[in-house]
Amino acid sequence: MDSPKFTAEPSSNDTAERDAAAGDIARSDVTALRASGSGADRAPAVFDVVIAGCGPTGAMLAAELRLHDVRVLVLEKETEPVSMVRIAGLHIRSIELMAMRGLLERIREHGRQRPAGGLFAAINKPAPKRLDSAHAYLLGIPQPVIVHLLEEHATQLGAQVRHGCAVTDLEQDDEGVTVGLADGEQLRTRYLIGCDGGRSTVRKLLGVGFPGEPSRTETLMGEMEVGVPQEEIAAKVAEIGQTHKRFWLRPSGKGAYSVVVPAAGVSDSPEPPTLEDFRQQLRTIAGTDFGVHSPRWLSRFGDATRLAERYRVGRVLLAGDAAHIHPPTGGQGLNLGIQDAVNLGWKLAAHIRGWAPTTLLDTYQSERHPVAQDVLDNTRAQMELHSTEPGPQALRRLLTELMDIDEVNRHLTEKITAIGIRYDVGEGPDLLGRRLPDIDVKGGRLYDLLHRGRGLLLDRTERLTTGGWSDRVDYLADPTAALDVPCLLLRPDGHIAWIGDDQQDLDHHLSRWFGQPTN
C-alpha cells in the first residue's frame, strides 16, 4: 500500500468550530455575551464547554478537550491553591495516561517513585512479578503540584481558567446551558461539566441522586512539628501500627511530620480540626501526644461512600468526586477522576466537533459508572480490613496469607491501579476493551504516538488503511510490533476497540467509534 509508515492528519482548522478559541476570548467578550431572557432571546454560546472545578479532573478534562480545538472555560471557586500539601499517589494507569499525553517527564521530576506494592488495605506485600506495564510503579506527588501542572498544561493548550468564580445556578435548554455565577454574571455554553467535588453544586442543581452511606468513621490528618526524638516516634508508631492502620507519624521534610490519627467520632462541622483534637486522640491511642505543635495545616476526612445515579442529564455531565466519593484507602480517588476525564474528553469533543456516532457520549456512563462502583466496593472492603475488631483482624490475617499467592496479589494490585479494567466493547479476544501497554514500536514507544488524543490503527499486515477517517485516526504500519494479533484499533484513551485483519470489518468499527468517513 502507499500509506507512509506513520501518518497523522493535522487538526481541523474549520473556522465554524474554532471561532474565538477559548484561550483567545477576553473577559470583556464573555461579559458582553451574558445570557438574557429565554428561548430565542438567549445569547449564543460563547464556550463549547464550561467546567466547574479546576482540580485534577477538571484540569485534565480541559486539556483533553483542547486537543480537539474545543472552546473551554474552567471556573474554580477558590482564589488561591489549597495550603494542604497532601501527597497524592498516581497509580500505574494514571501514569500511563500522563505518558500518552506527553506529560510524564514533566510530572515525574516533581514526584517520588516507589514499588506498586502494599496498596490494598496497606497490607505489606511486594509488587506482583512482571506487571504488564512499562510504568509499573507508584508516583507520590503533592496534590497541589499535580493540580498546578495539569492546569498549566490545559492553559498552554488554550483553555481559559478563572479563579474565584463559583457556579450558583444553571438552566439548560435544547441549545445549551446558562450558567449563573456567584457575582451575578451569566455565561452561555453548549455543555457544562461538574468537576466540583463531593459537595458538587452542579450535581445538586441537577437534582441527581447520590445514594450510598454516610461517614461512620473519621480520620484526622495534618502536618506539624513534634517535641520528641525520631527514635521514640518510630518505636511507638511500629507498636500502634500493628492494630491501628489509620495511625502514623512520618517525617514530611523541613522538621515537620505528617500525622494521621483516628478521630473520636464523626463531625458534622465543615471546619478543620484543632491542634487540641490531635493531641487528645494521640494521647488516647498512643498514650502520648508526641509534643505536637506549630501546625502547618489540619484536615479531616470521613469514609462516606456514594455514587451518582446518573453521570449525564441532557447537556450537563458529572466527573470525578462530583460523581463518586469513597474513603481514600488505596489512594484511588484522584486517579479515578483523571481516568474519568480521559474517557469523557474525546467523546464529548467528538460530539461537539460533529463526527460522534449517536451513542458515543452515552458510553461515558456505561463504561465509567461500573468502574466507580468497583472502586467503591473495594474501598468498602479495605475499610473493613482496617477495623480493630477481632473479626476483621482475623480476615486481614487470612488475606495477608492469601496475598502470598502471586495471582491474588496481582488481581488486587491490578484492581487498585486500574490496569485490569476491561470495557464492554463487544465480543472478542480477552485483549479487546483493555488498555494497550506502552509497547515498543518502530521508531520509539507506542504512547509517543498518542500525544494528540486521536485514535490509532496499528497494522502489522501493512494492508489496511484508515481511509476517510484519517482526520481522526492515525496509522502505523509495523510488522515487528510486539503483539499477538494482526492489527488493532486504539481509541484516544488507549483502549482497544477492534482486533482483526479485514478492511471491511475495520471500516464498520471505525464508523462505530469515529463516525462517518469524510470522503
MOVENDA-V928315 format. One record per residue. RES is the residue in three letters. PHI is phi in whole degrees, 0 to 359 (NA if undefined). BURIAL is b if it has 16 or more other C-alpha atoms within 10 Angstrom, else e. D_CENTER is the distance of its C-alpha to the mean C-alpha in Angstrom with 2 decimals. Layout:
# MOVENDA-V928315
res:RES phi:PHI burial:BURIAL d_center:D_CENTER
res:RES phi:PHI burial:BURIAL d_center:D_CENTER
This chain:
# MOVENDA-V928315
res:MET phi:NA burial:e d_center:39.66
res:ASP phi:268 burial:e d_center:39.54
res:SER phi:296 burial:e d_center:35.79
res:PRO phi:293 burial:e d_center:34.84
res:LYS phi:295 burial:e d_center:32.86
res:PHE phi:221 burial:b d_center:29.67
res:THR phi:235 burial:b d_center:29.50
res:ALA phi:213 burial:b d_center:27.01
res:GLU phi:290 burial:e d_center:28.10
res:PRO phi:293 burial:e d_center:27.37
res:SER phi:298 burial:e d_center:25.17
res:SER phi:295 burial:e d_center:27.31
res:ASN phi:253 burial:e d_center:29.31
res:ASP phi:304 burial:e d_center:30.21
res:THR phi:292 burial:e d_center:31.25
res:ALA phi:295 burial:e d_center:30.78
res:GLU phi:269 burial:b d_center:27.01
res:ARG phi:262 burial:b d_center:26.79
res:ASP phi:308 burial:b d_center:29.25
res:ALA phi:53 burial:e d_center:28.39
res:ALA phi:307 burial:b d_center:25.02
res:ALA phi:306 burial:b d_center:22.67
res:GLY phi:291 burial:b d_center:23.36
res:ASP phi:258 burial:e d_center:27.06
res:ILE phi:277 burial:b d_center:27.34
res:ALA phi:284 burial:e d_center:29.22
res:ARG phi:301 burial:e d_center:28.88
res:SER phi:297 burial:e d_center:32.45
res:ASP phi:294 burial:e d_center:31.60
res:VAL phi:294 burial:b d_center:28.94
res:THR phi:293 burial:e d_center:31.34
res:ALA phi:291 burial:e d_center:34.12
res:LEU phi:249 burial:b d_center:32.28
res:ARG phi:300 burial:b d_center:31.53
res:ALA phi:285 burial:b d_center:31.74
res:SER phi:213 burial:e d_center:34.99
res:GLY phi:69 burial:e d_center:36.62
res:SER phi:212 burial:e d_center:35.31
res:GLY phi:58 burial:e d_center:35.50
res:ALA phi:293 burial:e d_center:37.32
res:ASP phi:280 burial:e d_center:37.60
res:ARG phi:290 burial:b d_center:33.94
res:ALA phi:290 burial:b d_center:33.04
res:PRO phi:296 burial:b d_center:31.09
res:ALA phi:295 burial:b d_center:27.35
res:VAL phi:278 burial:b d_center:26.77
res:PHE phi:246 burial:b d_center:23.08
res:ASP phi:286 burial:b d_center:21.41
res:VAL phi:221 burial:b d_center:18.23
res:VAL phi:251 burial:b d_center:17.90
res:ILE phi:248 burial:b d_center:14.57
res:ALA phi:270 burial:b d_center:15.16
res:GLY phi:109 burial:b d_center:13.20
res:CYS phi:245 burial:b d_center:12.31
res:GLY phi:278 burial:b d_center:9.82
res:PRO phi:302 burial:b d_center:6.79
res:THR phi:293 burial:b d_center:5.32
res:GLY phi:297 burial:b d_center:8.99
res:ALA phi:293 burial:b d_center:9.90
res:MET phi:294 burial:b d_center:7.70
res:LEU phi:297 burial:b d_center:8.92
res:ALA phi:300 burial:b d_center:12.30
res:ALA phi:295 burial:b d_center:12.58
res:GLU phi:298 burial:b d_center:11.92
res:LEU phi:292 burial:b d_center:14.55
res:ARG phi:292 burial:b d_center:16.89
res:LEU phi:301 burial:b d_center:17.12
res:HIS phi:246 burial:b d_center:19.07
res:ASP phi:63 burial:b d_center:21.15
res:VAL phi:278 burial:b d_center:19.71
res:ARG phi:282 burial:b d_center:20.99
res:VAL phi:235 burial:b d_center:18.22
res:LEU phi:236 burial:b d_center:18.75
res:VAL phi:251 burial:b d_center:16.25
res:LEU phi:251 burial:b d_center:17.95
res:GLU phi:242 burial:b d_center:17.24
res:LYS phi:290 burial:b d_center:19.73
res:GLU phi:281 burial:e d_center:20.03
res:THR phi:271 burial:e d_center:22.50
res:GLU phi:232 burial:e d_center:21.75
res:PRO phi:300 burial:e d_center:18.87
res:VAL phi:295 burial:e d_center:18.75
res:SER phi:276 burial:e d_center:21.28
res:MET phi:286 burial:b d_center:19.58
res:VAL phi:262 burial:b d_center:18.62
res:ARG phi:287 burial:b d_center:16.52
res:ILE phi:278 burial:b d_center:15.46
res:ALA phi:263 burial:b d_center:11.84
res:GLY phi:251 burial:b d_center:11.63
res:LEU phi:277 burial:b d_center:9.53
res:HIS phi:276 burial:b d_center:10.35
res:ILE phi:305 burial:b d_center:12.04
res:ARG phi:296 burial:b d_center:9.73
res:SER phi:292 burial:b d_center:7.25
res:ILE phi:298 burial:b d_center:10.71
res:GLU phi:299 burial:b d_center:11.94
res:LEU phi:296 burial:b d_center:9.59
res:MET phi:297 burial:b d_center:10.79
res:ALA phi:295 burial:b d_center:14.21
res:MET phi:298 burial:b d_center:14.03
res:ARG phi:254 burial:b d_center:13.75
res:GLY phi:73 burial:b d_center:16.31
res:LEU phi:257 burial:b d_center:14.37
res:LEU phi:297 burial:e d_center:14.78
res:GLU phi:297 burial:e d_center:18.28
res:ARG phi:297 burial:e d_center:17.65
res:ILE phi:280 burial:b d_center:14.93
res:ARG phi:296 burial:b d_center:16.82
res:GLU phi:291 burial:e d_center:19.92
res:HIS phi:259 burial:e d_center:18.45
res:GLY phi:242 burial:b d_center:17.28
res:ARG phi:232 burial:e d_center:19.20
res:GLN phi:274 burial:e d_center:18.99
res:ARG phi:213 burial:e d_center:20.11
res:PRO phi:301 burial:e d_center:20.64
res:ALA phi:275 burial:b d_center:18.10
res:GLY phi:238 burial:b d_center:20.60
res:GLY phi:68 burial:e d_center:21.18
res:LEU phi:273 burial:b d_center:17.67
res:PHE phi:276 burial:b d_center:18.90
res:ALA phi:56 burial:b d_center:20.62
res:ALA phi:56 burial:e d_center:21.53
res:ILE phi:282 burial:b d_center:24.21
res:ASN phi:283 burial:e d_center:25.48
res:LYS phi:231 burial:e d_center:25.51
res:PRO phi:292 burial:e d_center:25.10
res:ALA phi:297 burial:b d_center:22.46
res:PRO phi:301 burial:b d_center:23.72
res:LYS phi:286 burial:e d_center:25.88
res:ARG phi:53 burial:e d_center:24.77
res:LEU phi:300 burial:b d_center:21.09
res:ASP phi:279 burial:e d_center:20.51
res:SER phi:199 burial:e d_center:18.44
res:ALA phi:282 burial:e d_center:19.65
res:HIS phi:230 burial:b d_center:17.00
res:ALA phi:272 burial:b d_center:17.78
res:TYR phi:206 burial:b d_center:17.13
res:LEU phi:257 burial:b d_center:15.01
res:LEU phi:245 burial:b d_center:14.43
res:GLY phi:274 burial:b d_center:15.10
res:ILE phi:211 burial:b d_center:14.61
res:PRO phi:302 burial:b d_center:15.43
res:GLN phi:300 burial:b d_center:12.63
res:PRO phi:300 burial:b d_center:14.81
res:VAL phi:289 burial:b d_center:15.12
res:ILE phi:296 burial:b d_center:11.55
res:VAL phi:298 burial:b d_center:11.42
res:HIS phi:299 burial:b d_center:14.79
res:LEU phi:294 burial:b d_center:14.11
res:LEU phi:289 burial:b d_center:11.30
res:GLU phi:295 burial:b d_center:13.62
res:GLU phi:299 burial:b d_center:16.49
res:HIS phi:299 burial:b d_center:15.08
res:ALA phi:296 burial:b d_center:14.63
res:THR phi:290 burial:b d_center:18.12
res:GLN phi:296 burial:e d_center:19.66
res:LEU phi:278 burial:b d_center:18.75
res:GLY phi:115 burial:b d_center:20.47
res:ALA phi:288 burial:b d_center:18.15
res:GLN phi:256 burial:b d_center:20.01
res:VAL phi:239 burial:b d_center:18.66
res:ARG phi:239 burial:b d_center:20.98
res:HIS phi:268 burial:e d_center:20.85
res:GLY phi:74 burial:e d_center:22.98
res:CYS phi:237 burial:b d_center:22.44
res:ALA phi:257 burial:b d_center:21.69
res:VAL phi:284 burial:b d_center:21.52
res:THR phi:237 burial:e d_center:24.34
res:ASP phi:202 burial:b d_center:25.29
res:LEU phi:209 burial:b d_center:24.53
res:GLU phi:214 burial:e d_center:26.84
res:GLN phi:246 burial:b d_center:26.15
res:ASP phi:218 burial:e d_center:28.73
res:ASP phi:293 burial:e d_center:29.17
res:GLU phi:260 burial:b d_center:28.61
res:GLY phi:171 burial:b d_center:25.65
res:VAL phi:230 burial:b d_center:24.49
res:THR phi:265 burial:b d_center:26.34
res:VAL phi:250 burial:b d_center:24.18
res:GLY phi:265 burial:b d_center:26.21
res:LEU phi:253 burial:b d_center:25.53
res:ALA phi:298 burial:e d_center:27.03
res:ASP phi:273 burial:e d_center:29.64
res:GLY phi:95 burial:e d_center:30.93
res:GLU phi:292 burial:e d_center:29.56
res:GLN phi:235 burial:b d_center:28.45
res:LEU phi:237 burial:b d_center:26.32
res:ARG phi:247 burial:b d_center:26.26
res:THR phi:215 burial:b d_center:23.32
res:ARG phi:285 burial:b d_center:22.94
res:TYR phi:218 burial:b d_center:19.57
res:LEU phi:238 burial:b d_center:17.76
res:ILE phi:241 burial:b d_center:14.09
res:GLY phi:273 burial:b d_center:13.50
res:CYS phi:240 burial:b d_center:10.47
res:ASP phi:258 burial:b d_center:13.07
res:GLY phi:84 burial:b d_center:12.20
res:GLY phi:299 burial:b d_center:13.98
res:ARG phi:263 burial:e d_center:17.27
res:SER phi:317 burial:b d_center:16.17
res:THR phi:293 burial:b d_center:19.29
res:VAL phi:298 burial:b d_center:18.22
res:ARG phi:298 burial:b d_center:17.84
res:LYS phi:293 burial:e d_center:21.16
res:LEU phi:296 burial:e d_center:22.89
res:LEU phi:287 burial:b d_center:21.97
res:GLY phi:76 burial:e d_center:23.47
res:VAL phi:283 burial:b d_center:20.77
res:GLY phi:295 burial:e d_center:21.45
res:PHE phi:227 burial:b d_center:19.19
res:PRO phi:289 burial:e d_center:21.10
res:GLY phi:153 burial:e d_center:20.78
res:GLU phi:242 burial:e d_center:22.36
res:PRO phi:288 burial:e d_center:22.93
res:SER phi:296 burial:b d_center:22.79
res:ARG phi:255 burial:e d_center:25.59
res:THR phi:228 burial:b d_center:25.11
res:GLU phi:221 burial:b d_center:23.93
res:THR phi:234 burial:b d_center:23.33
res:LEU phi:267 burial:b d_center:24.43
res:MET phi:221 burial:b d_center:22.65
res:GLY phi:195 burial:b d_center:24.10
res:GLU phi:231 burial:b d_center:25.50
res:MET phi:202 burial:b d_center:29.27
res:GLU phi:267 burial:b d_center:32.40
res:VAL phi:237 burial:b d_center:34.60
res:GLY phi:240 burial:e d_center:38.37
res:VAL phi:230 burial:e d_center:39.06
res:PRO phi:296 burial:e d_center:39.03
res:GLN phi:299 burial:e d_center:35.98
res:GLU phi:297 burial:e d_center:38.01
res:GLU phi:295 burial:e d_center:38.66
res:ILE phi:297 burial:b d_center:34.99
res:ALA phi:299 burial:e d_center:33.98
res:ALA phi:294 burial:e d_center:36.74
res:LYS phi:291 burial:b d_center:35.90
res:VAL phi:296 burial:b d_center:32.15
res:ALA phi:297 burial:e d_center:33.05
res:GLU phi:291 burial:e d_center:35.46
res:ILE phi:291 burial:e d_center:33.30
res:GLY phi:295 burial:e d_center:30.25
res:GLN phi:296 burial:e d_center:32.23
res:THR phi:239 burial:e d_center:31.69
res:HIS phi:259 burial:b d_center:29.22
res:LYS phi:276 burial:b d_center:25.74
res:ARG phi:254 burial:b d_center:24.33
res:PHE phi:219 burial:b d_center:26.79
res:TRP phi:196 burial:b d_center:26.78
res:LEU phi:231 burial:b d_center:28.04
res:ARG phi:229 burial:e d_center:26.73
res:PRO phi:302 burial:e d_center:27.83
res:SER phi:239 burial:e d_center:25.24
res:GLY phi:99 burial:e d_center:27.50
res:LYS phi:56 burial:e d_center:30.33
res:GLY phi:80 burial:e d_center:32.13
res:ALA phi:258 burial:b d_center:29.47
res:TYR phi:236 burial:b d_center:27.95
res:SER phi:276 burial:b d_center:24.69
res:VAL phi:240 burial:b d_center:26.05
res:VAL phi:231 burial:b d_center:24.55
res:VAL phi:209 burial:b d_center:26.98
res:PRO phi:301 burial:b d_center:27.10
res:ALA phi:282 burial:b d_center:28.21
res:ALA phi:289 burial:e d_center:31.54
res:GLY phi:191 burial:e d_center:30.09
res:VAL phi:259 burial:b d_center:27.54
res:SER phi:265 burial:b d_center:27.92
res:ASP phi:271 burial:e d_center:27.76
res:SER phi:274 burial:e d_center:27.71
res:PRO phi:282 burial:e d_center:24.74
res:GLU phi:288 burial:e d_center:26.59
res:PRO phi:292 burial:b d_center:25.58
res:PRO phi:291 burial:b d_center:27.95
res:THR phi:259 burial:e d_center:31.00
res:LEU phi:298 burial:b d_center:32.17
res:GLU phi:294 burial:e d_center:34.86
res:ASP phi:302 burial:e d_center:32.34
res:PHE phi:296 burial:b d_center:31.11
res:ARG phi:301 burial:b d_center:34.72
res:GLN phi:297 burial:b d_center:35.80
res:GLN phi:288 burial:b d_center:33.07
res:LEU phi:296 burial:b d_center:33.57
res:ARG phi:294 burial:e d_center:37.29
res:THR phi:297 burial:e d_center:36.83
res:ILE phi:268 burial:e d_center:34.75
res:ALA phi:254 burial:b d_center:35.98
res:GLY phi:81 burial:e d_center:39.36
res:THR phi:205 burial:e d_center:38.66
res:ASP phi:261 burial:b d_center:36.48
res:PHE phi:59 burial:b d_center:36.54
res:GLY phi:64 burial:e d_center:37.86
res:VAL phi:296 burial:b d_center:34.46
res:HIS phi:199 burial:b d_center:34.84
res:SER phi:50 burial:e d_center:33.50
res:PRO phi:293 burial:b d_center:29.94
res:ARG phi:266 burial:e d_center:27.42
res:TRP phi:200 burial:b d_center:24.91
res:LEU phi:225 burial:b d_center:24.84
res:SER phi:209 burial:b d_center:22.26
res:ARG phi:216 burial:b d_center:21.92
res:PHE phi:215 burial:b d_center:19.40
res:GLY phi:253 burial:b d_center:20.28
res:ASP phi:246 burial:b d_center:19.34
res:ALA phi:302 burial:b d_center:19.03
res:THR phi:226 burial:b d_center:17.30
res:ARG phi:215 burial:b d_center:16.77
res:LEU phi:223 burial:b d_center:15.31
res:ALA phi:300 burial:b d_center:16.04
res:GLU phi:294 burial:e d_center:18.87
res:ARG phi:221 burial:b d_center:17.73
res:TYR phi:262 burial:b d_center:14.72
res:ARG phi:216 burial:b d_center:17.27
res:VAL phi:229 burial:e d_center:20.68
res:GLY phi:63 burial:e d_center:22.41
res:ARG phi:262 burial:b d_center:20.89
res:VAL phi:239 burial:b d_center:18.37
res:LEU phi:231 burial:b d_center:14.92
res:LEU phi:239 burial:b d_center:12.30
res:ALA phi:208 burial:b d_center:8.51
res:GLY phi:67 burial:b d_center:6.43
res:ASP phi:297 burial:b d_center:9.35
res:ALA phi:295 burial:b d_center:11.79
res:ALA phi:258 burial:b d_center:11.52
res:HIS phi:198 burial:b d_center:11.45
res:ILE phi:228 burial:b d_center:12.58
res:HIS phi:195 burial:b d_center:13.92
res:PRO phi:298 burial:b d_center:15.56
res:PRO phi:281 burial:e d_center:13.86
res:THR phi:301 burial:b d_center:15.90
res:GLY phi:88 burial:b d_center:14.35
res:GLY phi:61 burial:b d_center:11.62
res:GLN phi:260 burial:b d_center:8.84
res:GLY phi:298 burial:b d_center:7.46
res:LEU phi:300 burial:b d_center:5.33
res:ASN phi:296 burial:b d_center:4.17
res:LEU phi:299 burial:b d_center:4.18
res:GLY phi:292 burial:b d_center:2.68
res:ILE phi:299 burial:b d_center:1.49
res:GLN phi:290 burial:b d_center:3.80
res:ASP phi:304 burial:b d_center:5.23
res:ALA phi:299 burial:b d_center:5.86
res:VAL phi:289 burial:b d_center:7.47
res:ASN phi:292 burial:b d_center:9.24
res:LEU phi:283 burial:b d_center:10.49
res:GLY phi:306 burial:b d_center:11.42
res:TRP phi:290 burial:b d_center:14.28
res:LYS phi:289 burial:b d_center:15.55
res:LEU phi:293 burial:b d_center:16.01
res:ALA phi:299 burial:b d_center:17.45
res:ALA phi:298 burial:b d_center:19.78
res:HIS phi:295 burial:b d_center:20.94
res:ILE phi:291 burial:b d_center:21.70
res:ARG phi:285 burial:b d_center:23.39
res:GLY phi:96 burial:e d_center:25.52
res:TRP phi:248 burial:b d_center:25.14
res:ALA phi:290 burial:b d_center:22.71
res:PRO phi:302 burial:b d_center:24.44
res:THR phi:306 burial:e d_center:25.11
res:THR phi:262 burial:e d_center:22.68
res:LEU phi:300 burial:b d_center:19.72
res:LEU phi:295 burial:b d_center:17.71
res:ASP phi:294 burial:e d_center:18.57
res:THR phi:289 burial:b d_center:16.76
res:TYR phi:301 burial:b d_center:13.36
res:GLN phi:290 burial:b d_center:14.46
res:SER phi:296 burial:e d_center:16.58
res:GLU phi:268 burial:b d_center:13.93
res:ARG phi:273 burial:b d_center:10.87
res:HIS phi:300 burial:b d_center:13.18
res:PRO phi:296 burial:e d_center:14.82
res:VAL phi:297 burial:b d_center:11.78
res:ALA phi:297 burial:b d_center:10.99
res:GLN phi:300 burial:b d_center:14.76
res:ASP phi:294 burial:e d_center:14.94
res:VAL phi:296 burial:b d_center:12.55
res:LEU phi:300 burial:b d_center:14.75
res:ASP phi:294 burial:e d_center:17.78
res:ASN phi:288 burial:b d_center:17.13
res:THR phi:286 burial:b d_center:16.46
res:ARG phi:302 burial:b d_center:19.64
res:ALA phi:297 burial:e d_center:21.46
res:GLN phi:295 burial:b d_center:20.43
res:MET phi:297 burial:b d_center:21.59
res:GLU phi:298 burial:b d_center:24.86
res:LEU phi:286 burial:b d_center:25.30
res:HIS phi:275 burial:b d_center:25.06
res:SER phi:297 burial:b d_center:28.02
res:THR phi:270 burial:e d_center:31.36
res:GLU phi:290 burial:e d_center:33.32
res:PRO phi:301 burial:e d_center:35.50
res:GLY phi:298 burial:e d_center:33.97
res:PRO phi:301 burial:b d_center:30.32
res:GLN phi:295 burial:b d_center:31.70
res:ALA phi:294 burial:e d_center:33.74
res:LEU phi:296 burial:e d_center:30.79
res:ARG phi:297 burial:b d_center:28.83
res:ARG phi:297 burial:e d_center:31.83
res:LEU phi:294 burial:e d_center:32.03
res:LEU phi:295 burial:e d_center:28.40
res:THR phi:300 burial:b d_center:28.91
res:GLU phi:293 burial:e d_center:31.81
res:LEU phi:296 burial:e d_center:30.02
res:MET phi:287 burial:b d_center:27.24
res:ASP phi:290 burial:e d_center:30.04
res:ILE phi:280 burial:e d_center:29.96
res:ASP phi:301 burial:e d_center:27.65
res:GLU phi:296 burial:e d_center:26.52
res:VAL phi:292 burial:e d_center:25.43
res:ASN phi:300 burial:b d_center:23.63
res:ARG phi:295 burial:b d_center:21.94
res:HIS phi:301 burial:e d_center:20.88
res:LEU phi:289 burial:b d_center:19.27
res:THR phi:293 burial:b d_center:17.61
res:GLU phi:295 burial:b d_center:16.20
res:LYS phi:292 burial:b d_center:14.94
res:ILE phi:294 burial:b d_center:13.16
res:THR phi:274 burial:b d_center:11.77
res:ALA phi:70 burial:b d_center:10.81
res:ILE phi:271 burial:b d_center:13.45
res:GLY phi:267 burial:b d_center:15.74
res:ILE phi:293 burial:b d_center:14.04
res:ARG phi:229 burial:b d_center:16.66
res:TYR phi:283 burial:b d_center:16.42
res:ASP phi:277 burial:e d_center:19.80
res:VAL phi:252 burial:e d_center:21.07
res:GLY phi:122 burial:e d_center:24.67
res:GLU phi:285 burial:e d_center:27.19
res:GLY phi:160 burial:e d_center:27.58
res:PRO phi:302 burial:e d_center:27.13
res:ASP phi:300 burial:e d_center:24.56
res:LEU phi:293 burial:b d_center:22.68
res:LEU phi:296 burial:b d_center:22.14
res:GLY phi:90 burial:b d_center:18.67
res:ARG phi:269 burial:b d_center:17.21
res:ARG phi:278 burial:b d_center:15.41
res:LEU phi:265 burial:b d_center:18.08
res:PRO phi:298 burial:b d_center:18.09
res:ASP phi:279 burial:b d_center:19.00
res:ILE phi:277 burial:b d_center:22.71
res:ASP phi:289 burial:e d_center:25.69
res:VAL phi:227 burial:b d_center:27.01
res:LYS phi:302 burial:e d_center:30.05
res:GLY phi:92 burial:e d_center:29.72
res:GLY phi:156 burial:e d_center:26.60
res:ARG phi:247 burial:e d_center:23.18
res:LEU phi:302 burial:b d_center:21.37
res:TYR phi:295 burial:b d_center:18.08
res:ASP phi:295 burial:e d_center:20.32
res:LEU phi:271 burial:b d_center:21.21
res:LEU phi:249 burial:b d_center:17.76
res:HIS phi:300 burial:b d_center:17.20
res:ARG phi:268 burial:b d_center:18.20
res:GLY phi:71 burial:b d_center:15.81
res:ARG phi:252 burial:b d_center:18.82
res:GLY phi:288 burial:b d_center:19.97
res:LEU phi:214 burial:b d_center:22.20
res:LEU phi:262 burial:b d_center:25.34
res:LEU phi:258 burial:b d_center:26.28
res:ASP phi:245 burial:b d_center:29.98
res:ARG phi:275 burial:b d_center:32.05
res:THR phi:272 burial:e d_center:35.11
res:GLU phi:62 burial:b d_center:35.35
res:ARG phi:243 burial:e d_center:36.68
res:LEU phi:262 burial:b d_center:33.86
res:THR phi:210 burial:b d_center:32.65
res:THR phi:275 burial:b d_center:29.92
res:GLY phi:51 burial:b d_center:32.81
res:GLY phi:287 burial:e d_center:32.04
res:TRP phi:254 burial:b d_center:28.27
res:SER phi:294 burial:b d_center:28.50
res:ASP phi:279 burial:b d_center:27.09
res:ARG phi:234 burial:b d_center:23.74
res:VAL phi:229 burial:b d_center:23.91
res:ASP phi:277 burial:b d_center:24.99
res:TYR phi:227 burial:b d_center:27.52
res:LEU phi:227 burial:b d_center:28.19
res:ALA phi:265 burial:b d_center:31.40
res:ASP phi:209 burial:b d_center:31.37
res:PRO phi:293 burial:b d_center:33.77
res:THR phi:263 burial:e d_center:32.96
res:ALA phi:303 burial:b d_center:29.21
res:ALA phi:281 burial:e d_center:28.51
res:LEU phi:227 burial:e d_center:27.93
res:ASP phi:262 burial:e d_center:29.93
res:VAL phi:232 burial:e d_center:29.76
res:PRO phi:291 burial:b d_center:31.62
res:CYS phi:210 burial:b d_center:28.94
res:LEU phi:210 burial:b d_center:25.42
res:LEU phi:249 burial:b d_center:23.29
res:LEU phi:261 burial:b d_center:19.68
res:ARG phi:284 burial:b d_center:17.32
res:PRO phi:298 burial:b d_center:15.33
res:ASP phi:271 burial:b d_center:12.17
res:GLY phi:86 burial:b d_center:14.57
res:HIS phi:269 burial:b d_center:15.58
res:ILE phi:277 burial:b d_center:19.36
res:ALA phi:259 burial:b d_center:20.94
res:TRP phi:199 burial:b d_center:24.59
res:ILE phi:226 burial:b d_center:26.94
res:GLY phi:164 burial:e d_center:30.63
res:ASP phi:213 burial:b d_center:33.36
res:ASP phi:254 burial:e d_center:34.86
res:GLN phi:296 burial:e d_center:34.52
res:GLN phi:296 burial:e d_center:35.22
res:ASP phi:294 burial:e d_center:32.56
res:LEU phi:299 burial:b d_center:30.07
res:ASP phi:301 burial:b d_center:31.05
res:HIS phi:299 burial:e d_center:30.41
res:HIS phi:283 burial:b d_center:26.81
res:LEU phi:298 burial:b d_center:26.29
res:SER phi:295 burial:b d_center:27.49
res:ARG phi:297 burial:b d_center:25.25
res:TRP phi:258 burial:b d_center:21.99
res:PHE phi:235 burial:b d_center:23.26
res:GLY phi:77 burial:b d_center:26.05
res:GLN phi:281 burial:b d_center:29.68
res:PRO phi:293 burial:b d_center:31.02
res:THR phi:270 burial:e d_center:32.29
res:ASN phi:206 burial:e d_center:35.61
